[in-house]
Structure formats: C-alpha cells, structure tokens
Amino acid sequence: MRFVITTYGNREEAERLAKEFIDRKLVACVSLIPIKSFYIWKEKTEEAEEVLALHKTTTLNSKKLMKEIEAKHSYEVPEIVELRVNRVNRAYLKWLKESIYRKAQKG
C-alpha cells in the first residue's frame, strides 16, 4: 500500500481529481483536509489556504498516479510525495485492493 500526498490550491480541483482517480481505479480512497501552508516561492515567504490530499493506492498504481497528478495539477511545481505503508490491517488492505481491481459495474 502507498500514500501519495499532494496539496491543491482549492477544494474544487481536489474533489474533481479525487473523483477522477477513483473512477479510473487509480486509488481506492482520497482524504481531503483543509490546511494553511507557509513556504518559500521565488525567494519570497508565502502563505496559502490549501487542501491536503491523501491518495490511498497500491504499489502497482503509485507511479502512474504520481504522473497523473503531475500532468493535471494546476501548480507550476506541485508537491507529490509517495509514502510506503509498512503496516496496515488486513481487512483495510483487502478492501483497498478489491476497490481498485474490481471490474467495472454494469448498470
């Protein structure tokens, strides 16, 4: 299991991409958390209201997800960090894999 973390400049972008990544089965879940960030940009201290996104995915999907975030992100230099999860309860990991690898439902 992997967490892929990024920050978005607004909730609309974060929600749109979260839903897209879920629909495309790149992730099983995305948690969105409003935050305030302080950072250096072009040699100046900045602050911004952002949305932290925790994308929960599989090892197999993490590289593709990171490329997709980079391609679709509105920031010039988006933060995209992959964290390897060393331990996770079996039931959650089973749900995550089943959610991503499930067949498309007919309807």
C-alpha positions in Angstrom: 0.0 0.0 0.0 1.1 3.6 -0.7 0.0 7.0 0.3 0.5 9.6 -2.5 0.3 13.1 -1.0 -0.2 16.4 -2.7 -1.7 19.8 -1.9 -4.2 21.6 -4.1 -4.9 25.3 -4.3 -8.7 24.8 -3.9 -11.3 22.3 -2.9 -12.9 22.1 -6.4 -9.7 20.9 -8.0 -9.0 18.5 -5.2 -12.5 17.0 -5.4 -12.5 16.8 -9.2 -9.3 14.9 -9.3 -10.1 12.7 -6.4 -13.3 11.6 -8.1 -11.5 11.1 -11.4 -8.8 9.0 -9.8 -11.4 6.8 -8.0 -13.4 6.4 -11.2 -10.3 5.4 -13.1 -9.4 2.9 -10.3 -6.0 4.6 -9.6 -7.0 4.9 -5.9 -9.4 3.4 -3.5 -9.8 6.5 -1.4 -8.7 10.1 -1.2 -9.0 12.1 2.1 -9.1 15.8 1.7 -8.0 18.1 4.6 -8.1 21.9 4.6 -4.7 23.3 5.7 -2.7 26.5 5.8 0.7 26.3 4.2 3.8 28.5 4.7 6.6 28.2 2.1 9.2 29.9 0.1 8.3 30.7 -3.6 10.6 32.7 -5.9 12.7 33.8 -2.9 9.7 35.2 -1.0 7.9 33.7 2.0 4.3 32.9 1.1 1.2 31.5 2.8 -1.9 29.9 1.3 -5.0 28.1 2.2 -4.7 24.7 0.5 -6.3 21.2 0.5 -4.0 18.3 1.5 -4.9 15.2 -0.4 -4.0 11.7 0.9 -4.4 9.3 -2.0 -4.6 5.7 -0.9 -3.4 3.3 -3.6 -1.4 0.2 -4.4 2.2 -0.2 -5.0 1.4 -1.1 -8.7 -0.6 2.1 -9.2 1.5 4.7 -7.3 3.9 5.6 -10.2 1.0 6.1 -12.7 -0.9 8.1 -10.1 2.0 10.4 -9.5 2.4 11.0 -13.2 -1.3 11.7 -13.5 -1.3 14.2 -10.6 1.7 16.0 -12.1 0.1 16.2 -15.5 -3.3 17.5 -14.2 -2.2 19.7 -11.3 -2.6 23.4 -11.5 0.6 24.3 -9.7 3.8 25.1 -11.6 5.7 22.9 -9.1 3.3 20.5 -7.3 4.3 18.7 -4.2 3.9 15.0 -5.0 5.2 12.6 -2.3 4.9 8.8 -2.1 5.0 7.2 1.3 5.3 3.4 1.7 3.0 2.0 4.3 4.8 -0.6 6.3 1.8 -1.9 8.3 -1.9 -1.9 7.6 -4.7 -4.0 8.9 -5.5 -6.9 6.6 -9.2 -6.0 6.2 -8.4 -2.5 5.0 -5.7 -3.7 2.6 -8.1 -6.3 1.2 -10.8 -3.6 0.7 -8.3 -1.2 -0.9 -7.1 -3.9 -3.4 -10.7 -5.0 -4.2 -11.8 -1.4 -4.7 -9.0 -0.7 -7.2 -9.0 -4.1 -9.0 -12.8 -4.6 -9.1 -14.4 -5.0 -12.5 -16.5 -2.1 -13.8 -20.0 -2.5 -12.7 -22.7 -2.8 -15.4 -25.7 -0.6 -15.0 
